[in-house]
Amino acid sequence: MNDLNIKNLQTFFHTREEIVKAVDGVSFSISKGEVLGLVGESGSGKSVTCHSLLNLLPIPPAKIEGGEIFFKGNNLLQATSKNMRSLRGKSISMVFQDPMSCLNPYMSVLEQVAEPLIIHGLVPTQKDAREQAMEMLQRVGVDKIKDRENAYPHEFSGGMRQRAMIAMALITKPELLLADEPTTALDVTVQAKILKLLKSLCQELRTSILFVSHDLGVVAEIADRVVVMYRGKVVEENSTKELFTSPSHPYVKALIACRPTFETSVEKLPTVDDFMGQSPKSTPTAKVPISKSSNLNSQDSWIQVKNLAVHFVQSESRKVIKAVDGVDLSISKGKTLGLVGESGSGKTTLGRAILQLTQINSGEILWDGKDIVKINVSELLSFRKRMQIIFQDPYASLNPRLTIEQTLTEPMKVHGIGGNRSERSNLAVELLEEVGLESNHLKRYPHEFSGGQRQRICVARALSTEPEFVVCDECVSAMDVSVQAQVLNLLHELQISRNLTYLFISHDLCVVRHMADDIAVMRSGRIEEFGKVDEICLHPKTSYTQELMDSIPRTSKTGIF
């Protein structure tokens, strides 16, 4: 008997302009103890399907127009609010895509992981709940929780917050786990650990898992079967091996081809449009061939970081955390430096420190020979125009009160770009089209977009001041492979046409190998290894770097791509 059986599910969103058929006639089932992979483009209806299962939709504008959702023989669409509350977080748990907006900023992480046990009466005392929560947090890789029992979500890195979300979902040992991009923000070593943990839970407790992901390598490793969604509909369903070795639908073939792998290297990734017979949206065209070996403006050490240190002091224990501890780096003009390492290793802090968004304790940051640490505020403003950042979290980094037009034109107004509002609005339209969106999106708000679409808006905002240096902090981690391919191609082309320099921070080493000229590996606030991309990836010198490389989902490990 199937644990979950969805029949002809229809979930529509009634907007002022139109009715959006987010989920349109979707049907699939999950057997007890089975892992079902759900993949598709950003906006294809994957997350809406998960939210429909637990009745977590915003009503209005959302409305379930039809269909049935049977769990253990009971139709969830006919369940009372009381019955649904008893199921949520106990029999059915969910790992949400965005940990920062889903964790309560007023409660410590440990309290939030323990809360489901207390709410559902699964432990006799709060002390027992905290002990189990601490054990689960350690199982998913939050090893420092013993020293940070009272730490709040904002004190954790993006990857650490995602681990806490996973711990919260697993702590009640649910019968069905809805995992919506559960490893998106995690580095490869922790990702491998989480996948192993999910497999173990599935085998030990016969837990069924609906695993939503845009990472086909991850889906290939964990899923028994795969369902592919496209524009709200299921276009293909098959066993994992059959789907990846013999895909029948053009869209599925496109998804597999769009994914950068560790074994293959191409200068330009194919996109979905190449397979679906659609005319691709216009993007900037490089005037010279895209090549990592190009000597275009390849002067050495355009940006230099010397003995940089960034320390934080815990409010209660007064313990000093050395987030960045004596780092030396150099970035060449017009090139890409890939920065990799485990979550919490200091990658994001280093990127923000270079942009002077985080106060540093000591060290130098030389931009064309000038130490920007010592310049005054008025001088720094002119540098702000030349350096931008694409933040890790597209949900938290966009102002929910501003339309997309206001979001894109605000930096232009601050830095005097565009003579008037109409001119800036036209520039905003051009930016949206460059990143694969449309002019009719200008008047919308961030909550009206999917995760991948929001990240594309963040890319457009970063380009609005015509910068020379961009810190890409996990800028494609929230994107499915098809959109990821478009954005990576776009970033590559923009680097040539605009002569951009990138610090590319990512946990996805396949993406880093595709994008970077050089790689720096960070560990515990220090640079573990630095060198050319092929040298680091193919011939790592340290055991830590080797461990990172071994944790990558590869074609040779799954044997099915």
Number of C-alpha atoms within 10 A of each C-alpha: 10 15 18 23 19 19 16 16 23 22 25 20 20 15 12 7 6 8 12 15 19 22 28 21 18 20 17 15 19 20 16 19 21 23 24 25 26 27 27 28 25 25 20 21 26 27 23 19 22 20 17 20 21 20 19 11 18 10 11 9 13 20 15 17 14 15 17 20 24 18 19 14 12 13 15 19 17 12 12 9 10 8 11 18 14 13 17 17 26 23 16 24 25 25 26 22 22 23 23 20 13 14 21 15 14 10 13 18 29 27 20 22 27 25 19 23 24 16 12 15 11 13 16 10 11 14 11 15 23 21 13 19 27 23 17 22 27 17 15 23 20 21 14 11 17 13 10 18 14 15 18 19 24 15 15 18 19 22 23 24 25 27 28 27 26 25 27 27 24 27 22 20 19 24 22 26 24 24 24 22 24 24 25 25 28 23 22 25 19 22 24 19 15 21 18 14 15 22 20 13 19 22 13 10 13 18 24 26 30 22 24 25 28 27 23 21 21 21 23 24 20 20 20 16 20 26 21 22 24 20 17 25 22 21 17 16 18 15 14 21 18 15 23 20 13 14 17 14 14 14 24 23 18 20 26 21 19 22 22 25 19 20 9 10 13 10 13 18 18 20 22 24 15 14 16 13 9 9 8 12 13 11 18 18 14 16 9 11 11 17 14 16 9 13 10 14 12 14 12 12 16 17 20 21 21 15 15 21 22 22 17 15 11 13 9 9 9 9 11 11 14 17 21 27 22 17 19 17 16 18 23 19 21 21 29 25 26 28 27 26 27 21 26 19 21 24 30 23 21 26 21 18 20 24 22 16 11 13 16 20 12 15 18 20 25 18 17 12 11 13 15 18 19 11 11 9 9 8 11 16 12 11 19 15 21 16 21 24 22 24 21 22 23 23 21 12 13 21 15 14 11 15 17 24 22 20 23 27 22 18 17 24 16 11 14 13 17 15 10 10 12 10 12 22 19 15 19 25 19 18 24 24 17 20 24 19 18 14 15 9 17 18 12 14 19 22 14 12 16 19 22 21 21 23 28 27 25 26 27 24 26 24 24 24 23 16 19 19 26 23 24 24 22 21 25 25 25 28 24 24 28 24 24 26 24 24 23 18 21 20 20 26 22 19 22 23 15 15 19 22 24 27 22 24 26 27 27 22 27 21 21 24 22 22 24 22 20 24 26 23 21 25 22 18 23 21 22 17 16 21 15 15 20 14 13 21 20 11 12 18 14 11 10 16 20 15 13 21 21 14 16 22 24 20 16 10 13 14 12 17 18
